[in-house]
């Protein structure tokens, strides 16, 4: 039987901390969440590998380092409320749930929304709320959010998500004119309501499909 606990520890030390992620709370969360429970059963032996993995419906669970890098940039504090767009199998939402008070996660593919709901419930997370909907529109009923994590590549920052970001809040989102290659950026809403943006790193995400993202035909 695989020693997943040891694999998680090595993942955090060799793939994440060694590359510069320093936030102890993020590292602790990455080691605590059982990634193998968020991948298909036939891929569990590769759950802690340094790569994304397919989860069905043409989607992937992100590389562990990228998840940690994105969440560290959000600078989540106790009591914060977080929104994730593109929940996939629920893994990043689980990591967010270790740091934020409440997590609201949206997935536009119904089969994955069901998978994420089941995975999160099975893992015991009661502070994650799932919605099957167009993530580019956000979840206005529960706005504003202190942190927004977008786990898919967009052609630009959706205006709906910007308006749902709390003053002082941060959004991390992959942006690019290519559906397959993007720049990971951090958007901060200033106290006066204006927005500041800075680049983090180059990434490759599946496209963010929706009214304020890519169309299903790639336009």
N, C-alpha and C positions, 0 to 999 in steps of 0.2 A: 504494500500500500504506500502511495506517495506521501512523503512528509511535506505537506503543503505549508506548514508553519515555518519550516526551515527555508523553503523556497521563497516565501513572502519576505522573510528577513533578508535573504540575499538580494532579492529584487530591490528592496528599499536601499540597501547599502551600496550595491554595485551599479544599479541602473538609474537611481534617482538622486540619492545624496552625493554620489561621486560626480554627478554632472552639475552640481551647484544648487540643488534645492535645499534650503537651509531651515525653513519653518518647521520647528519640532512638532507642532500640532498636525501639520500636513503629513509629515513622515510617519507619525504615529497612526494617523488615519489610514494611510496607504498600507501599513503593516497589519492593521486590524481587519480591514475589509477582505473577505474571502473571494478573491477574483475568480477562482475556479468555479464558484457557484453562479457566475454570471456569463459563462461561456457554454456552448453546447457540450454535452457529455463526452462526445468523441474527441474533443479538443482540450479536455481538462489537463492532460499531461503537458500541454504547452501554455497553460494559463498564466504562468509567471515568466514567460519568455519576453524578450525585449522587442516586441512587435505588436501591431494590431492583429486581431483575429476576426474571421467572419462569424456573424451571429445569425445569418439568414436575411432574406429579403434584400440582398445586395448591400447590406450594411455591415459595419464592423464595430468591435469594441476597441477603443483607442489604446495605443501604446501606453504602458504605465507611466513612463517619464513625462509624456505630454499631458496626461491627466494631472499629475502632480504639479507640473509647471503652470498649467492654467489655473488650478485651484490656489496655488500659492500667490499668484498675481492678484487674485480676488481679495486677499487680505481679510478673510472672514473672521469676525469677532463673535464671542458668545452673545446669544440673543438675536443675531442677524437672521434675516429671512432671505432665502436664495431661490432663484428660478433657474432651471436647466431646460434648454431647448435642444431636442434631439436625444431623448433619454436612451434609445437603443435597448440594451438588455438591463439597464438600471444600475450599472456599475458606478459611474461617476456620481449619480444621485446618492448612492450609498456612502461614497467618500464625503460628499457634501453634508450628508446627514450626521456624520461624525463631528462636524465643525459648526454647522448652523443650527438654529433653534427649530426652524421649519424649512422644508424643501418642497418646492412645487416643480414638477417635472412634466414636460409635454413631449409626446411622440406622435408623429403624423401617420405612421404605419400601424394599423390596428393590431396585427399579429405581434409586433414588437411591444406595443403598449401593454398588451395582455401578458407577454413574457416578463416585461419589467415589473409589472404589478405583482406577478406571482413570485419572481425572484426576490423582490424587496420584502414581501410579506414572509416568505420562507426564511429569510435572513433575520427577521425580527425587527425591521425598521418600521416604526409606527409614526414617524414624523415626516414621511415622504408622501406627497399627494400626487397621484398620476392623472393625466388627462390625455385623451386621444383627440388631437386637434391640430390646426395649423400653427406651428410654433412661432412663425414669424410675426404673429399677431399678439404673442405673449398671453398673459393671464390677468387681465385688467381687474378682475374681481378681487384679487389678492395683492395688487400693487399698492404702494411702491415696494421694490425689492432692493435690499442692500447689496446684493451680488447677483449677477446674471452670467451664467455659463452657457455659451452656445457651442454645441458639440457637432457642428456641421459648417461647411464653408459657404459664405454668402458673397454676393456681388457687391454689397455695401451694408452698412449698419441699418437694420430695419428701424424706421422711425417709431413704430409702436413700442419696440423694446427700449428705445432711448427715453420715451415719455414715462415708462414704467420703472425707470431707475431712480432710486431715492437720491436726494442731494447728498454728496459725499460717497455715493455708491460706485461700484465698479462693474464693468462688463468686459468679459474676455471673449473674443470672437475671431474666427478665421475669415479674412477678407481677401478677395482676389477676383480678377476678371476671368480666370480659368476655373472651371468646375472641379479641377483636381489639384491645383497648386495655389496656396494662399500664404498670406502674411498674418501671423497671429498678432492681434493688437489688443491693447487694454484701453478701454474708454472709461473715463472718470467724469461723473457729473459734478460740477463745481457747486459751491453753496449758492452762487448767484443764478444757477440754472444753466449756465453754459457748459460745454463739453470739451475735455482735453483728451488727446489720443496719443499713445506712443506704441511703437513696434516692440514685439517680444522676440519672435523667431520665425523662420520659415517652416511651414507645415503642409500636410496633405490630408485633407478631410473629404469625406463624401459630401455632395452638395446639399445645401439647405433649401429644400423645396417648399414653396408656399407663396402666398400673395405678395409678400415683401421680400422674397428671395428668388431662387431660380424656379422657372416653370418646369414641369415634368419633362418637357421636350428639350430642356437645356437652354432656353432663351431667357 
